[in-house]
């Protein structure tokens, strides 16, 4: 049985038992619409998805095959200060490379390939991609997908930069390439680092800022005083009451760690504005 056939059968089994939601009763700051955002593209590698997260094939599948409203990708800075999409701390956990992203140049990373896991075809040879490649692809589309950037602010060469020096270079590089492709209005910068979000706002206030927290009541003053567009929260760690408090204060909510049917139904019933999911078709089936 081929990987594609197996994936189709598994998806069909899952989708056939999906619980439908009365979408007419969803109340949020998007007028009742929940935007479907693919995690690392079409989701992390699994029995349902043979494509590596943050790879171009995974991103293209999310947008072209599944018609997701956008994708979330993880951004790191290379040794030569280029931006690439990669999730893990070290290369060896997901690729045939070694060390950290910041220990390699972009040219070196183009020769690094993702591991083939979870029924992936043996001929799959996905390499690490740059943020510029993603923006070139997105900006060429008639309908512009949302681009959610997860900043990996702790992954830097401490012998080369202080934390503040790194964050300023890192954020400036991100905004430079986003601006190059005129993609500010479709870009969301997400981080648990208040400093990184502050530097982003100082450089370009038009880019939407997303702060990672589930503690809405404790962070409400920060959120409302610092032009934060929304919060990013684990689905299973935030209550409906906390989400409503955020929305009452014009703070949008993005939920993640949404994979199974139960977690999808739970997330939708909390009425967020965005959901990052590893199973785009199942979330779409519940919503539509």
C-alpha positions as CSV (number, residue, x, y, z in Angstrom):
1,X,0.0,0.0,0.0
2,X,1.4,3.4,-1.0
3,X,1.9,6.2,1.5
4,X,-0.7,8.4,-0.4
5,X,-3.3,5.6,-0.3
6,X,-2.7,4.9,3.4
7,X,-3.0,8.7,4.2
8,X,-6.2,8.9,2.2
9,X,-7.8,5.9,4.0
10,X,-6.8,7.2,7.5
11,X,-8.2,10.6,6.7
12,X,-11.4,9.1,5.4
13,X,-11.9,7.1,8.6
14,X,-11.3,10.1,10.7
15,X,-13.5,12.5,8.7
16,X,-16.4,10.1,8.6
17,X,-16.9,10.4,12.4
18,X,-16.4,14.2,12.7
19,X,-18.8,16.0,15.0
20,X,-20.3,19.0,13.3
21,X,-20.5,22.4,15.0
22,X,-23.2,25.0,14.7
23,X,-21.0,27.6,13.1
24,X,-23.8,30.1,13.2
25,X,-23.4,30.3,16.9
26,X,-19.7,31.1,16.9
27,X,-19.0,34.5,18.4
28,X,-15.6,36.1,18.0
29,X,-13.9,39.2,16.7
30,X,-13.8,37.8,13.2
31,X,-17.6,37.9,12.9
32,X,-17.9,34.2,13.7
33,X,-15.2,33.1,11.3
34,X,-12.4,30.8,12.6
35,X,-9.3,30.9,10.4
36,X,-7.7,27.6,9.7
37,X,-3.9,27.7,10.0
38,X,-1.6,24.8,9.2
39,X,1.0,23.8,11.7
40,X,4.4,23.9,10.1
41,X,2.6,23.8,6.7
42,X,0.2,20.9,6.5
43,X,1.0,19.6,10.0
44,X,3.9,17.8,11.6
45,X,4.9,14.4,10.2
46,X,2.6,11.6,11.3
47,X,0.6,8.7,9.9
48,X,-1.7,11.3,8.4
49,X,1.0,13.4,6.8
50,X,4.3,12.2,5.3
51,X,5.7,15.6,4.7
52,X,8.2,17.2,7.0
53,X,7.0,20.3,8.9
54,X,8.3,23.6,7.7
55,X,9.1,22.1,4.3
56,X,8.0,23.8,1.0
57,X,6.0,20.7,0.0
58,X,4.1,20.8,3.3
59,X,3.4,24.5,3.0
60,X,2.2,24.1,-0.6
61,X,-0.1,21.2,0.4
62,X,-1.7,23.3,3.1
63,X,-2.4,26.2,0.7
64,X,-3.0,24.5,-2.6
65,X,-4.5,21.2,-1.6
66,X,-6.3,22.0,1.6
67,X,-7.0,25.7,1.0
68,X,-6.0,26.7,4.5
69,X,-6.2,30.4,5.3
70,X,-2.5,30.3,6.2
71,X,0.4,28.5,7.8
72,X,2.5,28.8,10.9
73,X,6.3,28.3,10.5
74,X,9.2,28.4,12.9
75,X,11.9,31.0,12.1
76,X,15.6,30.8,13.0
77,X,18.7,32.8,12.2
78,X,21.7,31.2,10.4
79,X,25.4,31.8,11.0
80,X,25.4,34.3,8.1
81,X,22.3,36.0,9.4
82,X,19.8,34.5,7.0
83,X,16.3,33.4,8.0
84,X,15.2,29.8,7.7
85,X,12.1,27.7,8.6
86,X,13.0,25.0,11.2
87,X,11.4,23.9,14.4
88,X,13.7,21.8,16.5
89,X,16.7,23.1,18.6
90,X,19.2,20.9,16.8
91,X,19.4,19.6,13.3
92,X,20.0,15.9,14.1
93,X,16.5,15.4,15.6
94,X,14.8,15.9,12.2
95,X,17.4,16.0,9.5
96,X,20.7,14.4,8.4
97,X,22.6,17.5,9.6
98,X,24.2,18.2,12.9
99,X,24.4,21.1,15.4
100,X,22.3,24.2,15.5
101,X,20.9,26.3,12.8
102,X,23.1,29.3,14.0
103,X,26.2,27.2,13.5
104,X,25.5,26.8,9.8
105,X,25.3,29.1,6.8
106,X,22.3,29.1,4.5
107,X,24.3,27.5,1.8
108,X,25.3,24.7,4.1
109,X,21.7,24.2,5.3
110,X,20.5,23.8,1.7
111,X,22.5,20.6,1.6
112,X,20.7,19.3,4.8
113,X,17.7,17.1,4.2
114,X,14.8,16.1,6.4
115,X,14.5,12.5,7.7
116,X,12.0,10.3,6.0
117,X,9.5,9.2,8.7
118,X,5.9,7.9,9.0
119,X,5.5,6.2,5.7
120,X,7.2,8.9,3.8
121,X,8.3,7.9,0.3
122,X,12.0,6.9,0.1
123,X,12.3,9.4,-2.8
124,X,11.2,12.4,-0.7
125,X,14.1,14.7,-0.4
126,X,13.1,17.9,1.3
127,X,15.7,20.5,2.3
128,X,15.5,23.4,4.8
129,X,13.9,26.5,3.2
130,X,14.5,30.2,3.7
131,X,11.8,32.6,4.8
132,X,12.4,34.4,1.6
133,X,11.4,31.4,-0.4
134,X,8.1,31.2,1.5
135,X,7.4,34.9,0.9
136,X,8.3,34.7,-2.8
137,X,5.7,31.9,-3.1
138,X,3.0,33.6,-0.9
139,X,3.4,37.0,-2.5
140,X,2.9,35.5,-6.0
141,X,-0.6,34.2,-5.1
142,X,-3.7,36.1,-6.0
143,X,-5.3,35.4,-2.6
144,X,-2.5,36.1,0.0
145,X,-2.3,33.4,2.8
146,X,-1.7,34.4,6.3
147,X,1.9,33.9,7.4
148,X,2.3,33.2,11.2
149,X,5.9,33.4,12.3
150,X,6.9,31.6,15.5
151,X,10.1,33.3,16.7
152,X,12.7,30.9,18.2
153,X,14.2,33.6,20.3
154,X,16.4,31.4,22.5
155,X,18.4,29.8,19.7
156,X,21.4,32.1,19.0
157,X,25.2,32.1,19.3
158,X,25.8,33.6,22.8
159,X,29.5,34.1,21.9
160,X,28.5,36.4,19.0
161,X,25.6,38.3,20.5
162,X,24.1,39.4,23.8
163,X,20.3,38.6,24.0
164,X,19.4,42.1,23.2
165,X,21.8,42.3,20.3
166,X,20.5,39.1,18.8
167,X,16.8,40.0,19.2
168,X,17.4,43.4,17.4
169,X,19.2,41.7,14.5
170,X,16.8,38.8,14.3
171,X,13.6,40.9,14.3
172,X,15.1,43.5,11.9
173,X,16.0,40.8,9.4
174,X,12.5,39.3,9.6
175,X,10.8,42.6,9.0
176,X,13.3,43.5,6.2
177,X,12.4,40.4,4.2
178,X,8.6,40.7,5.0
179,X,8.8,44.4,3.7
180,X,10.7,43.4,0.6
181,X,7.7,41.3,-0.5
182,X,5.2,43.9,0.8
183,X,3.7,41.3,3.1
184,X,3.2,43.2,6.3
185,X,-0.6,43.1,6.3
186,X,-0.6,39.3,6.0
187,X,2.2,38.6,8.5
188,X,1.8,37.8,12.2
189,X,4.8,37.7,14.5
190,X,4.3,35.4,17.5
191,X,6.6,35.1,20.5
192,X,6.7,34.7,24.3
193,X,9.5,37.4,24.3
194,X,8.1,40.8,25.1
195,X,11.4,42.3,24.0
196,X,11.2,40.8,20.5
197,X,7.6,42.1,20.1
198,X,8.6,45.5,21.3
199,X,11.5,45.7,18.8
200,X,9.1,44.5,16.0
201,X,6.6,47.3,16.8
202,X,9.3,49.9,16.9
203,X,10.5,48.9,13.4
204,X,7.1,48.4,11.8
205,X,3.9,49.0,13.7
206,X,1.7,47.5,10.9
207,X,2.7,43.9,11.5
208,X,0.4,42.1,13.8
209,X,1.9,41.0,17.1
210,X,0.9,37.8,18.9
211,X,2.0,37.1,22.5
212,X,2.1,33.6,23.8
213,X,0.3,33.3,27.1
214,X,-2.7,31.6,28.8
215,X,-2.7,34.0,31.7
216,X,-5.0,36.7,30.3
217,X,-6.0,38.3,33.6
218,X,-2.4,38.7,34.6
219,X,-1.2,40.0,31.2
220,X,-4.2,42.1,30.3
221,X,-2.5,45.4,31.0
222,X,0.5,44.5,28.9
223,X,-1.7,43.2,26.1
224,X,-3.8,46.4,25.9
225,X,-1.0,48.8,26.4
226,X,1.4,47.4,23.8
227,X,-0.6,47.1,20.6
228,X,-0.8,43.3,20.8
229,X,-3.1,42.0,18.1
230,X,-3.7,38.6,19.8
231,X,-2.5,35.9,22.1
232,X,-1.3,32.4,21.3
233,X,-2.4,29.7,23.7
234,X,-2.3,26.0,24.2
235,X,-5.9,24.8,23.6
236,X,-5.9,22.6,26.7
237,X,-4.5,25.3,29.0
238,X,-6.9,28.1,28.4
239,X,-10.5,28.4,29.5
240,X,-13.5,29.8,27.6
241,X,-13.7,32.5,30.2
242,X,-10.1,33.6,29.6
243,X,-10.7,33.7,25.9
244,X,-13.9,35.8,26.3
245,X,-11.9,38.2,28.6
246,X,-9.3,38.7,25.9
247,X,-11.9,39.2,23.2
248,X,-13.9,41.7,25.4
249,X,-10.7,43.7,25.4
250,X,-10.3,43.5,21.6
251,X,-7.5,40.9,21.9
252,X,-7.8,38.0,19.4
253,X,-7.1,34.4,20.3
254,X,-5.1,31.8,18.4
255,X,-5.2,28.2,19.8
256,X,-2.7,25.5,19.0
257,X,-1.9,21.9,20.0
258,X,-5.0,21.0,18.1
259,X,-4.7,17.5,16.5
260,X,-7.3,15.0,17.4
261,X,-11.0,15.1,16.7
262,X,-11.8,15.8,20.4
263,X,-9.3,18.6,20.6
264,X,-10.6,20.1,17.4
265,X,-14.2,20.1,18.6
266,X,-13.0,21.5,22.0
267,X,-11.0,24.3,20.3
268,X,-13.9,25.3,17.9
269,X,-16.3,25.4,20.9
270,X,-14.1,28.1,22.5
271,X,-14.7,30.4,19.6
272,X,-11.2,31.7,18.9
273,X,-10.3,33.7,15.9
274,X,-7.5,31.3,14.7
275,X,-6.7,27.6,15.2
276,X,-3.3,26.1,14.3
277,X,-3.8,22.5,13.6
278,X,-1.9,19.4,12.4
279,X,-5.1,18.1,10.7
280,X,-6.4,20.7,8.4
281,X,-9.0,18.5,6.6
282,X,-10.6,17.4,9.9
283,X,-10.8,20.9,11.3
284,X,-12.4,22.1,8.0
285,X,-14.9,19.2,8.1
286,X,-16.0,20.3,11.6
287,X,-16.3,23.9,10.6
288,X,-17.8,23.6,7.1
